[in-house]
Each structure stands twice: as C-alpha cells, then as structure tokens.
Amino acid sequence: MKKFRFIIVLLLTVFVASAIQAQVVKKTDADGRKKKEDNGVVITDRQQAFFEQRQPSDADLQWMKVIYRSLDLTKGKNPALYYPEEPNEDGQSLFFIIMRLLANNQITAYEYLDGREMFTDEFKVNVGELLDRFHVMYSPAKGSTEKNPKYTIEDADIPGNEVLSYYIIERWEFDTRSNQMKTRVEAVCPVLHRTDEFGGEAIKYPMFWVKLNDIRPYMANQYVFTDDDNNLPRYSLDDFFKLNMYTGDIYKTKNLRNLSLMQLYPEEKDLAHARDSIENRLQAFNNDLWVPDREVLLAQKEAREKLEQEQAEAETEEGEDGEVTQSKKEEKKSSVKRSTKRGSKAKESTSSSSKSKKTNIKQRKPKSTTSSSSSATRSVRNRKRK
C-alpha cells in the first residue's frame, strides 16, 4: 500500500514539474519573440533557408565568370535602391536596411579588399570601428554586451543621401545538373560619394561588403516601384537583384593580376570596347548552349526568307531606277543632240541666206553709160525724123 502511494505521489510531482517547465519555456519564447519584433522584422531559420541561394558545388560547375559591376543610382531603374532618402510610409532604402541590420548585429560585414574579397571570420568588420571611420554618430543600444554589441543610430545620422552607387559581385555559372546558365549576385558594397571642405569632385569610399544571402529575407519585405508611370510597388528588393533589373558598368573581371579594366585599358575607347566585348561574350555563351526547337527554326527560316525577299525587291527597284535613269539620260542626250543638230542646221541656213544675200548684193551692178547714151541718141534720131 505504501509503495502504491509512493508511485502516485511521484507521478503527480513529475506531472506538475513538466507543466511548470512548459509554462516557463512558453513565456521565454514569447519574450524572445517580442524582443525580435522590437528590433524589426522577425526572420526564422526556415525563412532564411527559403530565401538563401545555395552555391553549386565545383563538381557541378563546368564554367564560371566573376564580374564586378558599378551601379549608378541615378541611371536606369537603379534609383529604386536609393529612394526614399529617409524612411517613411513607403518603406526605406537598401542602405537603411543594411545599416539597421548591422547596428542590431543581425548580419556580418566584411572588409573591402579591392578585388580580393574574402568572406571569412578573419576579415569581419567591427561595426563600431566602421562607424567611427566614416564619422557616423551612434550610441550603445539597450542590452548591448561585449560579445553582442548593438548600436542606436538616428535616421538623420545615417548618410543615405551620400550613397550614390553600389559595387556588386556577379557570378555567371553554368550548372551541369540543371543545364542552365545562371546569374547570381554574391555580395553588395555601398559606396559613399563625399566631397572635402573645399568642394570639388566627390571622392568614392567603398564601405564594406555584405553577402546578399544574409539580407535577402529582409529585402523581400521591402517593395519598390521601378516605373514612374506606375506607382504601384510590384517588385521587392530581392526581386530587383534576382531578376537582374539593375543596370551597371563592368569595372573589373576576376584575373590573376588583380587588375581592373581601367588599368588594363587606359584609353576611354578601348575601355568601352572591352566592356562591350565582355557583355557580348557572356550573352553569346548563354545563347550557344541551347539547340533551337522546330518552331524557332521555322521562325528563323521565315525571317531569313523575308529578309532575302526584301533585299531582292530592293535590288530590283534599284535596277529599275537605274534603267529609268539611264533611259532618261539617253533621252536627254538625244534631245541635246537633236537640239544641237537643229541649231547647227539653223545656223547653216542663216549663214547660207546671209551668204546669198551678200552674193545678190554683190551681183547688182550699176547701169552702164553706154546704154544711157544709146537711148539718148535714139530719142534724138526719132525727133529728127519727125
């Protein structure tokens, strides 16, 4: 009987202890979720894994090209990354999102190494030193510790209006498993454009690199509009990079000597030609991977036949125009010849008439005196006879 009571008491104590533990865990989870909501958007591990673009293994890759681009935020659709300059009801810009995440110690920034970027723990950026280097005002946030430092930055102190361009690392990869050519943005670097006290041309200061996979879940929650005619935000910042909606100039390709295109091609014409040739080679490589299907081949054949027909019609029109012009030229020549013949004949007739007149004038002779004298003698004789 005592053993039975002991077992019942033991079961009751275990049940009560488990209920108390569940309440404590539930309360701590709720507190943790509340803290995350106070810091910003709540991102779970599942959401992070969903938005993360997994890099294919080297065994699956047969070809890869690493491109460095510079995105000017005043050209094309790139202003979607710049506006609004300060957070408002429409949201916030990409730089504000990055700075908020860095201040809350939610993402990691890496040093800008000018072409030899290494995303390892050795090159992680100390956020406090970074803010001091670029003269950004801050204060330690509540709950900040030495191992988990956090900072409070006012909106007016974030230099969002000075970030006028971005550097991105773009990877062109051919995956043999999917037989597709994929373009993937690996990292983003905001660039400050600052002038000195005396004004002049702004100097570019690359700040740090941030891996795009770390900020993609947060970019997916920020929608922007990319067309002035349609103010409805249809794309998120994540879509902006995923769909390659940006426009940027190639300033470097990964090479052994770690030289930029400006160093390889100092002349402006050569630099523009090198950029165009790189773009054309990338597009040609992507297009040459696929064998066109029957519909595409028929469309290409029709287009080719139409082009040949237009060229033939143009040649015939040119030939007819040439014949017409040749006939017109011949008619003009014949008319000129006829007019010249007529003119020569008229000249000959006028000259002959003038000559005949001259000869007639010459043939006229004055009356001889003999005839007059004979007539006079005859008249005298007649008078005598009478």
C-alpha positions in Angstrom: 0.0 0.0 0.0 2.8 2.4 0.9 4.5 1.5 -2.4 1.4 2.3 -4.3 1.0 5.8 -2.6 4.7 6.5 -3.3 4.2 5.8 -7.0 1.2 8.1 -7.2 3.0 10.9 -5.4 6.0 10.5 -7.8 3.7 10.7 -10.8 2.0 13.8 -9.6 5.3 15.6 -8.9 6.6 14.7 -12.4 3.4 16.0 -14.0 3.4 19.2 -12.1 7.1 19.8 -12.8 6.6 19.3 -16.6 3.6 21.7 -16.6 5.7 24.4 -14.8 8.6 23.9 -17.2 6.3 24.2 -20.3 4.9 27.5 -18.9 8.4 28.8 -18.4 9.6 27.8 -21.9 6.4 29.3 -23.4 7.0 32.5 -21.5 10.6 32.8 -22.5 9.7 32.1 -26.2 7.1 34.8 -26.1 9.6 37.2 -24.5 12.2 36.3 -27.2 9.7 36.8 -30.0 8.7 40.2 -28.5 12.4 41.3 -28.5 12.8 40.3 -32.1 9.7 42.1 -33.1 11.0 45.3 -31.3 14.2 45.0 -33.3 12.5 44.7 -36.6 11.2 42.0 -38.9 11.1 38.5 -37.5 13.1 36.1 -39.7 13.0 32.4 -38.8 15.6 29.9 -39.8 13.1 28.4 -42.2 12.6 31.8 -44.0 16.4 32.3 -44.1 16.8 28.9 -45.7 14.0 29.6 -48.2 15.5 32.8 -49.4 19.1 31.7 -49.4 20.6 30.9 -52.8 22.7 27.8 -52.5 26.0 27.9 -54.3 26.5 24.9 -56.6 29.5 22.6 -55.9 32.6 22.7 -58.0 31.8 19.3 -59.3 28.5 20.5 -60.9 30.1 23.6 -62.4 31.8 23.5 -65.8 32.2 27.2 -66.4 32.1 30.3 -64.3 32.9 34.0 -64.7 33.1 36.5 -61.9 32.1 40.1 -62.8 32.4 43.3 -60.8 29.9 45.9 -61.6 29.3 49.5 -60.5 25.6 50.5 -60.1 25.0 54.2 -60.6 21.8 55.1 -58.6 20.9 57.9 -61.0 20.6 55.7 -64.1 18.0 53.3 -65.4 16.0 51.5 -62.7 18.7 51.8 -60.1 17.0 54.8 -58.2 14.8 52.1 -56.7 17.8 51.3 -54.4 18.2 55.0 -53.3 14.7 56.2 -52.7 13.2 57.1 -50.2 16.2 59.0 -48.9 14.7 58.7 -45.3 12.3 56.0 -44.0 8.7 56.9 -44.5 5.3 55.2 -45.1 6.6 53.9 -48.4 9.5 52.0 -46.6 13.2 52.5 -46.5 16.1 52.3 -48.9 18.6 49.4 -49.2 21.3 51.3 -47.3 19.0 52.0 -44.4 18.1 48.3 -44.2 21.7 47.3 -44.2 22.7 49.8 -41.5 19.8 48.8 -39.3 20.8 45.2 -39.5 24.5 46.0 -38.8 23.5 48.1 -35.8 21.4 45.3 -34.4 24.2 42.8 -35.0 21.9 40.7 -37.2 24.3 40.4 -40.2 28.0 40.4 -40.8 30.0 42.9 -42.8 33.4 42.2 -44.5 36.3 44.4 -45.4 36.6 45.9 -48.8 39.9 44.5 -50.2 39.8 45.9 -53.7 39.3 42.8 -55.8 40.4 40.0 -53.4 37.4 39.8 -51.2 37.5 37.1 -48.5 34.2 36.3 -46.7 35.8 34.7 -43.7 35.9 35.4 -40.0 39.4 36.9 -40.4 38.0 39.8 -42.4 34.9 40.6 -40.5 34.3 44.3 -39.8 34.0 45.7 -36.3 30.8 47.8 -36.6 31.9 50.4 -34.0 35.2 51.0 -35.8 33.3 51.2 -39.1 31.0 53.9 -37.8 34.0 55.8 -36.4 35.9 55.6 -39.7 33.0 57.1 -41.7 32.0 59.6 -39.0 28.6 58.2 -38.2 27.1 59.2 -34.9 25.9 56.4 -32.7 25.3 55.3 -29.1 25.3 51.9 -27.4 21.9 50.3 -27.5 20.0 48.8 -24.6 21.1 45.2 -24.0 24.4 45.6 -25.8 27.2 43.4 -24.5 30.8 43.0 -25.4 30.1 39.7 -27.2 26.9 41.0 -28.8 27.4 44.7 -29.4 24.4 46.8 -30.6 24.2 50.4 -31.5 21.5 53.0 -31.8 21.7 55.3 -34.9 19.3 58.1 -35.6 17.8 58.3 -39.1 19.4 61.8 -39.6 22.9 60.4 -38.8 22.7 57.6 -41.5 24.4 59.0 -44.6 21.9 57.5 -47.0 22.0 60.6 -49.3 25.7 60.1 -49.8 25.5 56.5 -51.0 25.1 57.2 -54.7 26.4 53.9 -56.1 26.9 50.2 -55.2 29.6 47.7 -56.2 28.3 44.2 -56.7 30.0 40.8 -57.3 28.1 39.0 -60.1 28.7 35.3 -60.9 27.8 33.7 -64.2 27.7 30.0 -63.7 26.9 27.1 -66.0 25.4 24.2 -63.9 25.6 20.8 -65.5 22.9 19.3 -63.2 20.3 21.8 -64.4 21.9 22.6 -67.8 21.3 26.2 -67.2 23.3 29.4 -67.3 22.6 31.3 -64.0 23.5 34.8 -63.0 23.8 35.2 -59.2 24.7 38.3 -57.2 27.0 37.2 -54.4 27.7 40.4 -52.4 26.9 44.2 -52.3 29.1 47.1 -51.3 27.7 50.6 -50.6 29.9 53.4 -51.9 30.0 56.8 -50.3 30.4 59.9 -52.5 31.9 62.6 -50.3 33.4 66.0 -51.0 36.0 67.7 -48.9 35.7 71.1 -47.2 36.7 72.9 -50.3 34.1 71.2 -52.5 35.3 69.9 -55.9 34.6 66.5 -57.3 33.3 63.8 -55.0 35.6 61.0 -53.9 34.3 57.4 -53.7 34.7 55.5 -50.5 33.7 51.8 -50.7 32.5 51.0 -47.2 32.1 47.2 -46.7 30.8 44.0 -48.4 27.6 42.3 -47.3 26.6 38.9 -48.6 23.3 39.1 -50.4 22.1 35.8 -48.9 22.3 37.4 -45.4 20.0 40.3 -46.3 17.6 38.7 -48.8 14.9 37.8 -46.3 14.8 41.4 -45.2 14.9 42.8 -48.8 11.9 40.5 -49.7 9.7 42.5 -47.2 10.6 45.9 -48.9 8.6 46.5 -52.1 9.6 49.3 -54.5 8.2 50.6 -57.8 10.6 50.8 -60.8 8.4 52.8 -63.2 7.4 56.5 -62.9 4.2 55.8 -64.9 3.1 53.0 -62.4 3.4 53.9 -58.8 2.3 50.5 -57.6 5.2 48.7 -56.0 5.1 45.3 -57.7 8.7 44.1 -57.0 10.7 43.6 -53.9 14.4 44.5 -53.5 15.0 40.8 -53.6 13.3 40.5 -57.0 15.3 43.5 -58.2 18.5 41.6 -57.9 17.1 38.1 -58.7 15.6 39.3 -62.0 18.7 41.4 -62.9 16.6 44.6 -63.1 19.7 46.7 -62.4 22.0 48.4 -64.9 25.7 48.6 -64.2 29.0 49.0 -65.9 31.7 46.3 -65.7 34.7 47.7 -63.9 36.6 44.5 -63.3 36.7 40.8 -64.0 38.5 38.3 -61.8 42.0 37.8 -63.1 45.4 36.6 -61.9 47.0 40.0 -61.7 44.0 41.5 -59.9 43.8 44.5 -62.3 40.7 46.5 -63.1 39.6 47.3 -66.7 40.7 50.9 -66.2 44.3 49.6 -65.5 44.2 47.2 -68.4 42.7 49.7 -70.9 43.6 53.3 -70.0 42.0 54.8 -73.2 38.3 55.5 -73.0 37.5 54.0 -76.4 39.4 50.8 -75.5 37.7 50.6 -72.1 34.2 50.9 -73.7 35.1 48.3 -76.4 36.4 45.9 -73.7 33.1 46.2 -71.7 31.0 45.6 -74.8 33.1 42.6 -75.8 32.7 41.0 -72.3 28.9 41.6 -72.4 28.7 40.1 -75.9 30.7 37.0 -75.0 28.5 36.3 -71.9 25.4 36.6 -73.9 26.8 34.5 -76.8 27.9 31.8 -74.4 24.4 31.7 -72.9 22.7 31.6 -76.3 25.0 28.9 -77.8 24.1 26.4 -75.0 20.7 25.7 -76.5 19.6 23.9 -79.6 16.6 25.7 -81.1 13.4 23.7 -81.4 11.3 23.3 -84.6 9.2 26.5 -84.1 12.2 28.6 -83.5 13.9 27.2 -86.6 10.8 27.8 -88.7 10.6 31.4 -87.4 14.3 31.9 -88.2 13.7 30.5 -91.7 10.7 32.8 -92.4 12.7 35.8 -91.1 15.6 34.8 -93.4 13.4 34.4 -96.4 11.6 37.6 -95.7 14.9 39.4 -95.5 16.2 37.9 -98.7 12.9 38.8 -100.5 13.2 42.4 -99.2 16.8 42.6 -100.4 15.8 41.2 -103.8 13.0 43.7 -104.1 15.3 46.5 -103.2 17.8 45.3 -105.8 15.2 45.1 -108.5 13.9 48.6 -107.6 17.4 49.9 -107.7 17.9 48.2 -111.1 14.6 49.6 -112.5 15.5 53.0 -111.1 18.9 52.7 -112.8 17.3 51.7 -116.1 14.9 54.6 -115.9 17.6 57.0 -115.0 19.8 55.5 -117.8 16.9 55.9 -120.3 16.3 59.4 -119.1 19.9 60.2 -119.5 19.9 58.7 -123.0 16.7 60.7 -123.9 18.4 63.8 -122.6 21.5 63.1 -124.6 19.4 62.5 -127.8 17.4 65.7 -127.2 20.6 67.6 -126.7 22.0 66.1 -129.9 18.8 66.9 -131.8 18.8 70.4 -130.4 22.4 70.8 -131.4 21.7 69.4 -134.9 18.7 71.8 -135.2 20.8 74.6 -134.0 23.6 73.7 -136.4 21.1 73.5 -139.3 19.5 76.8 -138.3 23.0 78.3 -138.2 23.8 76.8 -141.6 20.6 78.2 -143.1 21.1 81.6 -141.6 24.7 81.6 -142.8 23.6 80.4 -146.3 20.9 83.0 -146.5 23.3 85.7 -145.4 25.8 84.5 -147.9 23.2 84.5 -150.7 22.1 88.0 -149.7 25.7 89.0 -149.8 26.2 87.4 -153.3 23.0 89.1 -154.5 24.2 92.4 -153.3 27.4 91.8 -155.0 25.8 90.8 -158.3 23.9 94.1 -158.5 25.8 96.3 -160.9 25.4 100.0 -161.7 23.8 101.0 -165.1 26.4 101.4 -167.7 26.8 104.7 -169.6 26.6 103.0 -172.9 23.0 102.1 -172.6 22.0 105.5 -171.5 23.9 107.1 -174.4 22.3 104.8 -176.9 18.9 105.6 -175.6 19.6 109.3 -175.8 20.8 109.0 -179.5 17.7 107.0 -180.4 15.4 109.7 -179.0 17.3 112.4 -180.9 17.0 110.5 -184.1 13.3 110.0 -183.7 12.8 113.6 -183.2 14.7 114.5 -186.4 12.7 112.1 -188.4 9.5 113.7 -187.3 
